[in-house]
């Protein structure tokens, strides 16, 4: 009985592998043109990267590390002062 079960399992494992060697059906909804998808993605990534570099080098981007903070003595006091927080 074990030989029959083992041969049935091997047959079930081998049949899909034999069917996989058939020619691809380009009309199938599960067929993807991976080469065109890869090339399109690389083109899109290159365009987005170039746009990002152009925006950064144009000088219109005001980044936080370029801004200087001024600590004037007339600023408002901090909202939390020592001893004002209580644990419940």
Secondary structure, 3 states (H helix, E strand, C coil): CHHHHHHHHHHHHHHHHHHCCCCCCCCCCCCCCHHHHHHHHHHHHHHHHHHHHHHHHHCCCCCHHHCCCCCCCCCCCCCCCCCCCCCC
